Amino acid sequence: MSDRLWNSNYCKVMAANFSLFFAFYILTPLLPLYLSEHFGATKDVIGMVLSGYTITALLFRPFSGFFVDAFPRKTVLMVSFTVFAIFFAGYLAASTLLAFTIVRTLHGGPFGALTVANSTMAIDVLPSSRRTEGIGYYGLSNNLAMAIAPTIGIYIYRYTHSFELIFWIALAVATTGLAVDATIKNSQPQPAAKIEKGAGPLISWDRFFLTRGWLLGLNMVAFGFCFGVLSNYLAIYGKEQLGISGGTGTYFMLCSVGLILSRLQGGRALRQGRLTHNAAEGMIISLVGYTLFIAVPTLVHHTTPIMAAYYGSALLIGLGNGHMWPAFQNMIIGVAENNRRGTANSTILISWDVGMGLGILLGGVVAELLGYGATFWTVAAVNAIGVTMFFTATRQFFMARRLNTDIR
């Protein structure tokens, strides 16, 4: 295989990954408003309904990693992407809160399988000499979707007030991603998970969760929690607490600017294999961003500093996540054998899902009991715990278990 990073298959996987996350995140900030306005759901009910998606994705991820390692990845990829796209039509058909809850919860299953299959395919089509760098850019594709899609969704709703149109757009974008992935040609042989006689038990815990990377996963839970709260409750918090009704789209756009800057600033460190450096830098920047987001509006009552802190935090959180996510993904792949790539990917995504699910669920409960201000103070505290865990334990954990001493 050529050492060219931007080969056609890698570009296709990147585009498909952007499409699937765009389809998902164009709905994310609007679903709480949709449930509240269309079905009259309360804050805690909204949290429970939305957390079902993440819980189902979490349940599917371990099995997805196993299937991606044991069976043809292209087949697993196409089946999961097809089912994922079809489920968007279910939102259009759901006429009751119960029906919507069922559709939303079940939709998490193919999403969980798809993200594992697509990210593992990206690793397969990358030349080994450019893998660390390539994984970093791959992570940028879904991070950009996380930032851009909510902005577009919010602006469309602002001018059309049509949730139905947004559901149709999500369906169309997901179908486009499916079509792009269908054209991928992976000529690299897949190192199958050993299931033949004498290779160990077919079913074991390590086939579904990379136990060698458990602390990396646990650390990622904290950061998933923070983004789960932010992405799902930002629009309501801004409208009800800060009086910012049209600023959510701008907020996520600034997040995307931070993500782009993170590639310019952190790309060299990734190429050099300085993973812990990138992770540490990203976590600290994110911590400053989350703290700024909640502290200034809470402690200061003047419009100008509140707006500056609100939008400044978006830039910092985007910059921090852009550093942190590819570093963590590379670290967990760095402690895994080649035939456990799918399991390694599923493990880091499981951890993110656990955090996101807890953030969505507990965020809604805390907001109902104590208000959204307390919810976002909780985010700052959890983020600080995650940073402390990395510097006191996780960094040393990774260094002791890495299989390639060129990464550090």
C-alpha positions in Angstrom: 0.0 0.0 0.0 1.2 3.5 -0.8 2.2 5.8 2.1 -0.1 8.5 0.7 -2.4 9.6 3.6 -5.2 11.1 1.5 -5.9 8.0 -0.7 -9.4 7.7 -2.2 -10.6 5.0 0.2 -9.6 7.1 3.2 -11.3 10.2 1.8 -14.5 8.1 1.3 -14.5 6.8 4.8 -13.9 10.3 6.1 -16.9 11.6 4.1 -19.1 8.8 5.2 -18.2 9.3 8.8 -19.0 13.0 8.5 -22.3 12.1 7.0 -23.4 9.7 9.7 -22.5 12.1 12.5 -24.0 15.0 10.7 -27.3 13.1 10.4 -27.2 12.4 14.1 -26.1 15.8 15.4 -28.4 17.9 13.3 -31.2 16.5 15.5 -29.3 16.6 18.9 -29.9 20.1 20.1 -33.4 20.3 18.7 -34.9 17.0 20.1 -35.4 18.4 23.7 -37.4 21.3 22.1 -39.3 18.9 19.9 -40.2 16.6 22.8 -41.2 19.6 24.9 -43.2 21.4 22.2 -44.7 18.5 20.3 -45.4 16.0 23.1 -45.3 18.3 26.2 -42.5 16.2 27.9 -41.0 17.5 31.1 -37.3 17.9 31.6 -36.7 14.6 33.4 -38.8 12.7 30.8 -36.8 14.4 28.0 -33.6 13.1 29.7 -34.9 9.6 29.9 -36.1 9.5 26.3 -32.9 10.8 24.9 -30.7 8.7 27.0 -32.3 5.5 25.5 -30.4 6.0 22.2 -27.0 6.1 24.0 -27.8 3.1 26.2 -28.8 1.0 23.2 -25.6 2.1 21.3 -23.7 1.1 24.4 -25.2 -2.3 24.5 -24.4 -2.9 20.8 -20.9 -1.6 20.8 -19.1 -4.6 22.4 -20.8 -7.0 20.0 -20.0 -4.7 17.1 -16.3 -4.8 17.9 -16.4 -8.6 17.9 -18.3 -8.8 14.6 -16.0 -6.3 12.9 -13.0 -8.3 13.9 -14.4 -11.7 13.1 -16.4 -11.1 9.9 -15.8 -9.1 6.6 -15.8 -5.5 7.7 -17.3 -4.2 4.5 -20.4 -6.4 5.0 -20.8 -5.4 8.7 -20.3 -1.7 7.6 -23.0 -1.8 4.9 -25.6 -3.6 6.9 -25.3 -1.3 9.9 -25.3 1.8 7.7 -28.4 0.7 5.9 -30.3 0.1 9.1 -29.0 3.4 10.6 -30.4 5.4 7.6 -33.8 3.7 7.6 -34.4 4.6 11.2 -34.6 8.3 10.4 -37.8 7.6 8.6 -39.1 6.3 11.9 -39.0 9.8 13.4 -41.3 11.0 10.7 -43.8 8.2 11.4 -43.8 8.4 15.2 -47.0 10.2 16.2 -46.9 9.6 20.0 -44.3 10.0 22.7 -44.2 6.3 23.2 -43.6 5.6 19.5 -40.9 8.2 19.4 -39.2 6.8 22.4 -39.2 3.3 20.9 -37.8 4.5 17.6 -35.1 6.7 19.3 -34.0 4.0 21.6 -33.8 1.3 18.9 -31.9 3.7 16.6 -28.9 3.6 19.0 -28.2 0.0 18.0 -27.2 0.5 14.3 -25.4 3.7 15.3 -23.3 1.8 17.8 -22.4 -0.8 15.2 -21.8 1.7 12.4 -19.4 3.9 14.2 -17.2 0.9 15.2 -17.3 -0.6 11.7 -16.5 2.7 9.9 -13.7 3.8 12.2 -12.1 0.3 11.9 -12.4 0.5 8.1 -10.5 3.8 8.3 -7.6 2.2 10.1 -7.5 -0.6 7.5 -7.2 1.8 4.5 -4.5 3.9 6.1 -0.8 3.1 5.5 0.8 2.0 8.7 3.4 4.8 8.5 0.6 7.4 8.5 -1.9 5.7 10.9 -1.4 7.9 14.0 -1.8 11.1 11.9 -4.7 9.6 9.9 -6.7 8.6 12.9 -6.4 12.2 14.2 -7.8 13.6 11.0 -10.5 10.9 11.0 -11.6 12.0 14.4 -11.8 15.5 13.1 -14.5 14.5 10.6 -17.0 13.5 13.3 -16.0 16.4 15.5 -16.6 18.8 12.7 -20.0 17.2 12.2 -20.8 17.6 15.9 -20.1 21.3 15.6 -21.5 22.1 12.2 -24.7 20.0 12.1 -26.3 21.5 15.2 -25.7 25.0 13.8 -27.4 24.1 10.5 -30.2 22.4 12.3 -30.9 25.3 14.6 -30.8 27.9 11.8 -33.2 25.8 9.6 -35.6 25.4 12.5 -35.3 29.1 13.4 -36.5 30.1 9.9 -38.9 27.3 9.1 -40.1 26.0 12.5 -40.3 22.6 10.8 -39.0 19.6 12.7 -40.2 17.4 9.8 -37.9 19.1 7.3 -34.9 18.5 9.6 -35.8 14.8 9.9 -35.9 14.6 6.1 -32.5 16.2 5.8 -31.0 13.8 8.3 -32.4 10.9 6.3 -31.0 12.2 3.1 -27.6 12.9 4.5 -27.4 9.4 6.1 -28.4 7.8 2.7 -25.6 9.8 1.0 -23.1 8.4 3.5 -24.3 4.9 2.8 -23.8 5.4 -0.9 -20.2 6.7 -0.4 -19.2 3.8 1.9 -20.6 1.3 -0.7 -17.8 2.4 -3.1 -14.9 1.7 -0.7 -12.4 -1.0 -1.9 -10.3 -2.4 0.9 -7.5 -4.4 -0.6 -5.7 -4.9 2.8 -6.3 -8.4 4.2 -8.3 -8.3 7.5 -6.5 -9.9 10.5 -9.4 -11.9 11.6 -10.1 -12.6 15.3 -8.8 -16.1 15.9 -11.8 -18.4 16.2 -10.2 -21.6 14.9 -9.4 -24.6 17.1 -6.7 -24.0 19.6 -6.9 -20.2 19.4 -8.7 -19.7 22.7 -12.4 -19.4 23.5 -14.7 -17.8 21.0 -16.7 -15.9 23.6 -14.7 -14.1 26.3 -14.9 -10.7 27.9 -11.8 -9.5 26.1 -13.4 -10.1 22.7 -16.1 -7.5 23.6 -14.1 -5.0 25.7 -10.4 -4.3 25.5 -9.4 -5.0 29.0 -5.8 -3.8 28.4 -7.3 -0.3 27.9 -9.9 -0.2 30.7 -8.5 2.9 32.4 -8.3 4.8 29.2 -12.0 4.0 28.7 -12.9 5.0 32.2 -11.2 8.3 31.8 -13.1 8.9 28.6 -16.4 8.5 30.4 -15.8 11.8 32.2 -15.3 13.7 29.0 -18.3 12.0 27.3 -20.5 13.1 30.3 -19.5 16.7 29.8 -20.3 16.8 26.0 -23.5 14.9 26.6 -24.8 17.6 28.8 -23.5 20.4 26.6 -24.8 19.1 23.3 -28.3 18.2 24.6 -29.1 21.1 27.0 -27.2 24.0 25.5 -30.2 25.4 23.6 -32.6 25.2 26.5 -30.0 26.6 29.0 -29.1 29.5 26.7 -32.8 30.3 26.1 -34.1 30.0 29.7 -31.1 31.1 31.8 -29.1 33.5 29.6 -31.8 34.8 27.3 -29.8 33.8 24.2 -32.4 32.4 21.9 -30.5 32.5 18.6 -26.9 32.0 19.8 -26.8 28.2 19.9 -25.9 27.9 16.2 -23.1 30.4 16.5 -21.9 28.5 19.6 -21.5 25.2 17.7 -19.9 27.0 14.8 -17.3 28.4 17.0 -16.7 24.9 18.4 -16.0 23.8 14.8 -13.5 26.7 14.5 -11.7 25.4 17.6 -11.7 21.9 16.1 -10.0 23.1 12.9 -7.4 25.0 14.9 -6.7 21.9 16.9 -5.5 20.1 13.8 -3.2 23.0 12.9 -1.8 23.2 16.4 -1.7 19.5 17.3 -1.0 17.8 14.0 2.7 17.8 14.4 2.5 16.3 17.9 0.4 13.4 16.5 2.8 12.8 13.7 5.6 12.6 16.2 3.6 10.1 18.3 3.3 12.5 21.3 -0.2 11.2 22.3 -0.1 12.0 26.0 1.0 15.5 25.2 -1.9 16.1 22.9 -4.4 14.5 25.3 -3.1 16.6 28.3 -3.2 19.9 26.3 -6.7 19.2 25.1 -8.1 18.3 28.5 -6.7 21.4 30.1 -8.1 23.7 27.4 -11.5 22.0 27.6 -11.5 22.4 31.4 -10.9 26.1 31.1 -13.7 26.3 28.5 -16.3 24.4 30.6 -15.4 26.5 33.7 -15.7 29.7 31.7 -19.0 28.6 30.3 -20.7 28.3 33.6 -18.7 30.5 36.0 -18.9 33.9 34.2 -22.7 33.9 33.5 -23.3 32.7 37.1 -21.0 35.2 38.9 -21.2 38.2 36.6 -24.4 39.9 35.6 -23.3 42.2 32.8 -24.3 41.2 29.2 -20.9 41.8 27.5 -18.7 39.5 29.7 -21.5 36.9 29.7 -21.6 36.8 25.9 -17.8 36.8 25.7 -17.5 33.9 28.1 -20.3 32.0 26.4 -18.8 32.2 22.9 -15.2 32.0 24.1 -16.0 28.7 25.9 -17.2 27.3 22.5 -13.8 28.0 20.9 -11.9 26.5 23.8 -14.1 23.4 24.2 -13.8 22.7 20.4 -10.0 23.2 20.5 -9.7 21.0 23.6 -11.8 18.1 22.2 -10.0 18.3 18.9 -6.7 17.6 20.7 -8.1 15.0 23.2 -10.2 12.7 21.1 -7.7 11.5 18.5 -5.0 11.2 21.2 -7.2 8.9 23.2 -8.3 6.9 20.2 -4.6 6.4 19.2 -3.7 5.5 22.7 -6.2 2.7 23.0 -5.3 1.4 19.6 -1.7 1.6 20.7 -2.3 -0.9 23.5 -4.3 -3.4 21.3 -3.1 -6.2 19.0 -3.8 -5.7 15.3 -6.6 -8.3 15.4 -8.3 -6.3 18.2 -8.6 -3.0 16.3 -12.4 -3.3 16.2 -12.6 -4.1 19.9 -10.3 -1.2 20.7 -12.5 1.2 18.7 -15.6 -0.2 20.3 -14.1 0.2 23.8 -13.3 3.9 23.4 -16.7 4.5 21.9 -18.4 2.5 24.6 -16.8 4.7 27.1 -17.9 7.9 25.3 -21.4 6.5 25.1 -21.5 5.7 28.8 -20.4 9.3 29.6 -22.9 10.7 27.1 -25.7 8.6 28.4 -25.0 9.6 32.0 -24.7 13.2 31.0 -28.1 13.2 29.2 -29.9 11.3 31.9 -28.4 12.9 35.0 -28.3 16.3 33.3 -32.1 16.2 32.9 -32.6 15.0 36.5 -30.4 17.6 38.0 -32.0 20.3 35.8 -35.4 19.3 37.1 -34.4 19.3 40.7 -31.8 22.2 40.9 -31.9 24.0 37.5 -29.6 24.1 34.5 -27.0 26.2 36.4 -26.4 23.3 38.8 -26.2 20.9 35.8 -23.4 22.8 34.1 -21.5 23.3 37.4 -21.6 19.5 37.6 -20.1 19.4 34.1 -17.2 21.5 35.2 -16.6 19.3 38.3 -16.7 16.1 36.3 -14.3 17.5 33.7 -11.9 18.4 36.5 -12.1 14.9 37.9 -11.2 13.5 34.4 -8.2 15.8 34.1 -6.9 14.8 37.5 -7.4 11.1 36.7 -5.3 11.4 33.5 -2.3 13.1 35.2 -2.3 10.8 38.3 -3.0 7.4 36.7 -4.1 7.1 33.1 -0.9 8.5 31.5 1.3 6.0 33.4 -1.2 3.2 32.6 -0.8 3.9 28.9 3.0 4.1 29.0 3.2 0.7 30.7 0.9 -1.1 28.2 1.8 0.5 24.8 2.9 -2.0 22.2 4.8 0.5 20.1 7.5 2.4 22.0 7.6 5.1 19.3 4.3 6.5 20.7 4.4 8.2 24.0 
